[in-house]
Amino acid sequence: MAEKIALVESFLSCHVCSETFRDPVSLGCNHSFCSSCLKKFWEQSKKKKCPICKRKSSKGPVVNFVLKELSESFAERQKAGSSETEQGEKKVEVVCKHQEEPRLFCKDEERAVCPVCEFSLHQSHKVVPVEQAVSELKDQLKSDLESLQDKRDKYKGVEKTYNEVIQGSKKQLLSTERQIRAEFIKLHQFLKEEEESRLAALREEEEQKGKTISREMKSIQEHISSLSHSISAVEKELQKHNGPFLRSYKATQSRARVQSSLSDPQLLSGALTDVAKHLGNLSFRVWEKMKDQVHFSPVILDPNTANSYLYLSDDLTSVRCGDTFQQLPDNPERFTKYATVLGSEGFSSGKHSWEVEVGDHPVWLIGLAKESADRKGGLTASPEYGIWCLTHRSGKCTNGAGETVRVKKNLQRIRVQLDYDRGEVSFYDPEHMTPIYTLRDTFTEKLFPYFSIGEAVDAKTADIKICQSEIPL
């Protein structure tokens, strides 16, 4: 009942003051207002237009006696009901007496109306049977329901992708930890072996110098022994009497003089450990030797952009196309339509170059792509779509415009050269730096190395590999 009273109260309320009508008047558009409210509104707006529909009123307002009578009756019953409520008695309910269920619906005001007491107020409105209105409104609500369900499905899809990202991130964490540990094990092993080698060289030097000193010491000890015998002989000769002395002194003197004429003994130089040789620039010399054990790549592939059919090497410098689909999260960076992967570092200025070993691989596209290039839909590898590359397929090379590029021999290696500021992407055969093709454009955003590869089939070269340019820019 309270809802019905609220509905009647809404119908009998002025749209200007929101109070129950006082001296209600109606305009030609059938909208009604308190006489004083309408007058005040017109004075303020200085235009005689309907406050609701803004239609210009060509005629003056007309007193609505039916509405006046209903308003006064409603006001009196509300007042009586309020008084009875204060006395603890049941509140008077004011409802439309003409029908229990509404049969008409006003589309303009979006509410059900009584065809007897309210129909005159809706003559200029679009009024339809309640059944028709309910059917149409339910259709609208069904459409809203479908939109909500569709929106929920999209959120669920993103939620699913996030779960895949979480799982993929955990796998990446474990795999990356394993590879980091493996790399450091190699470095630790190298350093350990180098340490042992340096210590072995130190011990070998000590051993060799020890042998040399031992030989010298043995020779000196032999000389000392011989000289000691001579000294004893001379001392003994000096103790003899004149006759015996004169008979034997000459031989003793000769031996003594021979030994006295020997050169004085000398210490060998370099007998001490060559500390400077072993410690001088030790870290630098080890680092230089370590450089032969490690390799630098000018481009590192980004596994987060790789299509699910692509398999990257552990060091992220080579890629091959497999025949098994990997369960990878559909993150925004990943290419999903074609077997494509980007380099991890983009360029927005300067000159850059790298070489790609393609061998006899039958299908590859190599070059650069702008950061905003479409990664989910079907696109053509051309400058129109933000991709500047050289394409090899069916034994032929083509440029981004689909034009055949003539080469003198089967290319085993490609040099890609970017001059961002001049707007040039050039391709060379690095063996003799023979130009293949140059694409010219105006670059406005960051460019990333671009690699797309097909199945190797029977080719010997399954992977294409990034190499350091042997010829500087």
C-alpha positions in Angstrom: 0.0 0.0 0.0 2.8 2.4 0.8 4.1 2.0 -2.7 0.7 2.9 -4.2 0.5 6.0 -1.9 4.0 7.0 -3.1 2.9 6.5 -6.7 -0.2 8.7 -6.2 1.9 11.3 -4.3 4.3 11.4 -7.2 1.5 11.9 -9.7 0.0 14.8 -7.7 3.3 16.6 -7.1 4.4 19.7 -8.9 7.6 19.2 -11.0 8.9 22.6 -9.9 8.4 22.7 -6.1 8.0 18.9 -5.6 5.0 19.6 -3.3 1.3 18.5 -3.8 -0.3 20.8 -6.4 -1.8 24.1 -5.2 -4.1 25.7 -7.8 -2.8 23.4 -10.6 -2.7 24.7 -14.1 -1.9 22.8 -17.3 -0.1 23.8 -20.5 -0.8 22.8 -24.1 1.7 20.0 -23.7 -0.5 18.5 -20.8 2.2 19.1 -18.2 0.8 20.5 -15.0 2.3 22.8 -12.3 1.3 25.0 -9.4 0.0 28.3 -10.7 2.5 30.3 -8.6 5.4 27.9 -9.4 4.8 28.3 -13.2 4.5 32.0 -12.9 7.8 32.3 -10.9 9.6 30.0 -13.4 8.5 32.1 -16.4 9.6 35.3 -14.6 13.0 33.8 -13.9 13.6 32.3 -17.3 11.9 35.2 -19.2 10.6 32.6 -21.6 7.2 31.0 -21.6 8.3 27.4 -22.0 7.3 24.2 -20.3 9.7 23.5 -17.4 9.7 19.8 -18.3 9.6 19.4 -22.1 10.7 23.0 -22.9 7.9 23.3 -25.5 7.0 27.0 -26.1 3.5 27.7 -24.8 1.5 29.7 -27.3 -1.6 29.8 -25.0 -1.8 30.7 -21.4 -2.1 28.1 -18.7 -5.5 26.6 -18.0 -6.8 25.7 -14.6 -7.0 21.9 -14.2 -10.1 21.4 -12.1 -9.8 17.5 -12.1 -6.2 17.7 -10.9 -7.1 20.4 -8.4 -9.9 18.3 -6.9 -7.7 15.2 -6.7 -4.9 17.2 -5.1 -7.1 18.8 -2.5 -8.7 15.4 -1.7 -5.3 13.8 -1.4 -4.0 16.6 0.8 -7.0 16.3 3.1 -6.7 12.5 3.4 -3.0 12.8 4.1 -3.7 15.3 6.8 -6.4 13.1 8.3 -4.2 10.0 8.0 -1.3 11.9 9.7 -3.6 12.9 12.6 -4.9 9.4 13.0 -1.4 8.0 13.0 -0.4 10.3 15.8 -3.4 8.9 17.8 -2.1 5.4 17.3 -4.7 4.4 14.8 -4.1 2.8 11.4 -2.9 5.3 8.7 -5.4 6.0 5.9 -4.3 4.5 2.6 -5.0 6.5 -0.5 -5.1 4.4 -3.7 -6.6 4.6 -7.1 -10.1 3.1 -6.9 -10.5 2.4 -10.6 -8.4 -0.7 -10.9 -6.3 -3.1 -9.0 -3.7 -3.8 -11.7 -2.4 -1.1 -14.2 -3.3 -1.7 -17.8 -1.4 1.2 -19.5 2.2 2.3 -19.4 3.6 5.8 -20.3 6.9 5.5 -22.1 7.6 9.2 -21.7 7.5 9.0 -17.9 8.3 5.3 -17.8 5.5 4.4 -15.3 2.1 2.7 -15.3 -0.9 5.0 -15.4 -4.6 4.7 -14.5 -6.7 5.0 -17.7 -9.5 6.8 -15.8 -8.0 9.4 -13.5 -4.6 9.9 -15.2 -5.2 9.2 -18.9 -6.0 12.9 -19.6 -2.6 13.9 -18.3 -0.8 11.6 -20.8 -2.7 12.4 -24.0 0.4 13.8 -25.7 2.6 10.9 -24.4 3.3 7.6 -25.9 1.1 5.2 -23.9 1.0 1.4 -24.6 -0.6 -1.6 -23.0 1.2 -2.9 -19.9 1.7 -6.3 -21.6 3.6 -4.7 -24.5 5.6 -2.5 -22.2 6.6 -5.4 -20.0 7.6 -7.5 -23.0 9.7 -4.6 -24.4 11.3 -3.9 -21.0 12.1 -7.5 -20.5 13.7 -7.7 -23.9 15.8 -4.7 -22.9 16.7 -6.3 -19.6 17.6 -9.5 -21.4 20.0 -7.5 -23.6 21.4 -5.9 -20.5 21.8 -9.4 -19.0 23.7 -10.6 -22.0 25.9 -7.5 -21.9 26.6 -8.3 -18.2 27.3 -11.9 -18.9 29.6 -11.0 -21.8 31.4 -8.5 -19.6 31.8 -11.1 -16.9 33.1 -13.6 -19.4 35.8 -11.1 -20.5 36.8 -10.5 -16.9 36.9 -14.3 -16.4 39.1 -14.6 -19.5 41.5 -12.0 -18.1 41.5 -13.7 -14.8 42.3 -17.0 -16.5 45.2 -15.3 -18.4 46.5 -13.8 -15.1 46.5 -17.3 -13.6 48.4 -18.6 -16.6 50.8 -15.6 -16.2 51.3 -16.6 -12.5 52.0 -20.2 -13.4 54.2 -19.2 -16.3 56.1 -16.7 -14.1 56.8 -19.5 -11.6 58.2 -21.7 -14.4 60.3 -18.8 -15.7 61.6 -18.2 -12.2 62.7 -21.8 -11.7 64.1 -22.1 -15.3 66.0 -18.7 -15.0 67.4 -19.7 -11.6 68.6 -23.0 -13.0 70.3 -21.2 -15.9 71.9 -18.5 -13.8 73.3 -21.2 -11.5 74.5 -23.2 -14.5 76.3 -20.1 -15.8 77.9 -19.3 -12.5 78.9 -22.9 -12.1 80.8 -22.6 -15.4 82.4 -19.4 -14.2 83.3 -20.8 -10.9 84.7 -23.9 -12.6 86.8 -21.7 -14.9 88.0 -19.6 -12.0 88.8 -22.8 -9.9 90.7 -24.3 -12.8 92.5 -21.0 -13.4 93.4 -20.8 -9.7 94.8 -24.3 -9.8 96.7 -23.5 -13.0 98.3 -20.4 -11.4 99.2 -22.2 -8.2 100.7 -25.0 -10.2 102.8 -22.6 -12.2 104.0 -21.0 -8.9 104.9 -24.5 -7.5 106.6 -25.5 -10.8 108.8 -22.3 -10.7 109.6 -23.0 -7.0 110.6 -26.6 -7.9 112.8 -25.6 -10.8 114.5 -22.9 -8.9 114.9 -25.3 -6.0 116.7 -27.8 -8.2 119.0 -25.2 -9.6 119.9 -23.9 -6.2 120.5 -27.5 -5.0 122.9 -28.1 -7.9 124.7 -24.9 -7.1 124.8 -25.8 -3.4 126.2 -29.2 -4.2 129.0 -27.7 -6.3 129.9 -25.2 -3.6 129.9 -27.9 -1.0 132.3 -29.9 -3.1 134.6 -26.9 -3.5 134.5 -26.2 0.2 135.4 -29.8 0.9 138.3 -29.7 -1.6 139.6 -26.4 -0.2 139.3 -27.8 3.3 141.5 -30.7 2.4 144.1 -28.4 0.8 144.0 -26.1 3.9 144.6 -29.1 6.1 147.5 -30.3 3.9 149.1 -26.8 3.9 148.7 -26.6 7.7 150.2 -30.1 8.1 153.1 -29.1 5.8 153.9 -26.1 7.9 154.3 -28.3 10.9 157.2 -30.3 9.4 160.9 -29.9 10.1 163.2 -28.3 7.6 164.4 -31.4 5.8 161.0 -33.1 5.3 159.4 -29.7 4.5 161.9 -28.9 1.8 161.4 -32.3 0.2 157.5 -32.1 0.0 156.4 -28.4 0.2 156.5 -27.8 -3.6 153.8 -30.3 -4.4 151.6 -29.0 -1.6 152.2 -25.4 -2.7 151.2 -26.3 -6.3 147.9 -27.8 -5.3 147.1 -24.8 -3.0 147.9 -22.3 -5.8 145.7 -24.2 -8.3 142.8 -24.1 -6.0 143.4 -20.4 -5.0 143.3 -19.4 -8.6 139.7 -20.7 -9.0 137.1 -17.9 -9.6 135.2 -16.7 -6.6 131.7 -18.2 -6.2 128.7 -16.1 -7.4 125.0 -16.2 -6.3 122.7 -17.0 -9.2 120.2 -14.1 -10.1 116.5 -14.9 -10.2 116.8 -17.4 -7.3 113.8 -15.8 -5.6 110.2 -16.4 -6.6 109.0 -14.1 -9.4 106.1 -12.7 -7.4 105.4 -9.9 -9.9 104.9 -12.5 -12.7 102.4 -14.4 -10.7 100.5 -11.5 -9.1 100.9 -8.6 -11.5 97.5 -7.7 -13.1 96.3 -11.1 -12.0 92.6 -10.3 -12.1 92.9 -8.5 -15.5 94.8 -11.4 -17.1 92.2 -13.9 -15.8 89.4 -11.7 -17.1 91.1 -11.5 -20.5 91.3 -15.2 -20.6 87.7 -15.5 -19.4 86.6 -13.5 -22.4 87.5 -16.5 -24.6 85.1 -18.6 -22.5 82.1 -16.3 -22.8 80.3 -14.8 -25.7 78.5 -11.5 -26.3 75.4 -11.2 -28.4 74.3 -7.8 -29.7 70.6 -9.0 -29.6 68.9 -11.0 -26.9 65.6 -12.6 -27.8 62.6 -11.8 -25.5 60.8 -15.0 -24.5 57.8 -13.1 -23.4 57.1 -12.1 -27.0 57.7 -15.5 -28.5 54.9 -17.4 -30.2 53.9 -20.6 -28.5 55.4 -22.7 -31.4 58.8 -21.1 -31.0 61.6 -22.7 -28.9 64.4 -20.4 -27.7 67.9 -21.5 -26.7 68.9 -21.2 -23.0 71.2 -18.2 -23.8 68.3 -16.6 -25.8 70.4 -16.1 -29.0 68.8 -18.7 -31.3 65.2 -19.8 -32.2 63.6 -22.7 -34.0 60.0 -23.5 -34.9 58.7 -26.6 -33.3 55.6 -28.7 -34.1 54.3 -28.7 -30.5 52.2 -25.9 -29.1 53.5 -24.8 -25.7 51.1 -23.7 -23.0 52.2 -20.1 -22.5 50.2 -17.2 -21.1 48.5 -14.9 -23.7 50.2 -11.8 -22.3 49.9 -8.5 -24.3 53.5 -8.7 -25.5 53.2 -12.2 -27.1 52.7 -12.9 -30.8 49.8 -15.3 -31.1 49.1 -15.4 -34.9 52.5 -16.0 -36.4 55.7 -17.7 -35.3 57.4 -14.4 -34.3 59.7 -13.2 -31.6 61.3 -9.8 -30.9 64.6 -8.7 -29.4 64.5 -7.7 -25.8 66.0 -4.2 -26.4 64.5 -1.6 -28.6 66.2 1.3 -30.4 65.0 4.9 -30.7 68.2 6.6 -32.0 71.7 5.9 -33.3 73.2 3.1 -35.4 73.0 -0.6 -34.5 73.9 -3.9 -36.3 73.8 -7.6 -35.8 74.2 -10.7 -37.9 71.9 -13.7 -38.2 73.0 -17.2 -39.2 70.3 -18.6 -41.4 72.1 -21.5 -43.1 69.8 -23.4 -45.5 66.6 -22.7 -43.5 63.8 -22.4 -46.0 61.5 -19.8 -44.4 62.5 -16.7 -42.4 61.7 -13.0 -42.0 64.4 -10.8 -40.4 64.4 -7.1 -39.7 62.8 -4.6 -37.3 59.3 -3.9 -36.0 57.8 -0.9 -34.2 56.8 -1.3 -30.6 53.1 -0.9 -31.4 52.9 -3.4 -34.2 49.9 -5.7 -33.9 50.9 -8.9 -32.0 47.6 -10.7 -31.9 45.9 -10.4 -35.3 47.0 -11.2 -38.8 49.3 -8.7 -40.3 51.6 -8.3 -43.3 55.3 -7.9 -42.7 55.5 -4.6 -44.4 56.3 -1.0 -43.5 52.6 -0.2 -43.7 52.1 -2.3 -40.6 55.3 -1.1 -38.9 57.6 -4.0 -40.0 60.8 -3.5 -42.0 62.3 -6.8 -43.0 63.8 -9.1 -45.5 61.7 -12.2 -46.3 63.0 -15.6 -47.6 60.5 -18.2 -48.8 60.6 -20.8 -51.6 64.2 -20.0 -52.4 63.5 -16.3 -53.1 64.1 -13.1 -51.1 61.5 -10.3 -51.1 61.2 -6.9 -49.5 58.4 -5.5 -47.5 56.5 -4.5 -50.6 56.5 -8.1 -51.9 59.1 -7.2 -54.6 61.8 -9.9 -55.4 65.3 -9.0 -54.2 68.0 -10.4 -56.4 71.0 -12.1 -54.6 74.0 -13.6 -56.3 74.1 -16.7 -54.1 72.3 -18.5 -51.4 72.6 -16.4 -48.2 74.0 -18.3 -45.2 74.3 -15.2 -43.0 72.5 -11.8 -43.0 73.7 -8.6 -41.6 71.0 -6.2 -40.4 72.0 -2.6 -40.0 69.8 0.2 -38.6 70.4 3.9 -38.9 67.5 5.2 -36.9 68.2 8.9 -37.4 68.5 8.6 -41.1 65.5 6.3 -41.3 67.3 3.4 -42.9 67.1 -0.4 -42.4 69.8 -2.1 -44.6 70.6 -5.8 -45.3 74.0 -7.1 -46.3 75.8 -10.3 -47.1 78.5 -9.9 -44.5 81.1 -12.1 -46.3 82.1 -9.1 -48.5 79.6 -6.6 -47.1 77.6 -6.9 -50.4 74.4 -4.8 -50.2 71.2 -6.7 -50.5 68.4 -4.1 -49.9 67.7 -0.9 -48.0 64.3 0.2 -46.7 63.8 3.9 -46.0 61.1 5.4 -43.8 60.5 7.9 -41.0 60.6 6.3 -37.6 58.5 7.8 -34.8 58.7 5.1 -32.1 61.0 2.5 -30.7 62.1 -0.3 -33.0 62.8 -3.9 -31.9 64.8 -6.6 -33.8 62.2 -8.9 -35.5 62.4 -12.6 -36.2 59.8 -14.8 -37.8 60.6 -18.4 -38.8 58.9 -21.3 -40.4 59.4 -25.1 -40.0 62.8 -26.4 -41.0 61.4 -29.5 -42.7 64.4 -31.3 -44.2 66.9 -28.4 -43.9 70.2 -28.9 -42.0 69.7 -25.6 -40.2 66.8 -25.9 -37.8 67.7 -22.8 -35.7 68.5 -19.3 -36.8 71.1 -17.8 -34.6 72.1 -14.2 -33.7 75.8 -13.5 -34.0 78.0 -10.5 -33.3 78.9 -8.4 -36.3 82.4 -9.1 -37.3 82.6 -5.8 -39.3 82.1 -2.7 -37.2 79.6 0.0 -38.2 
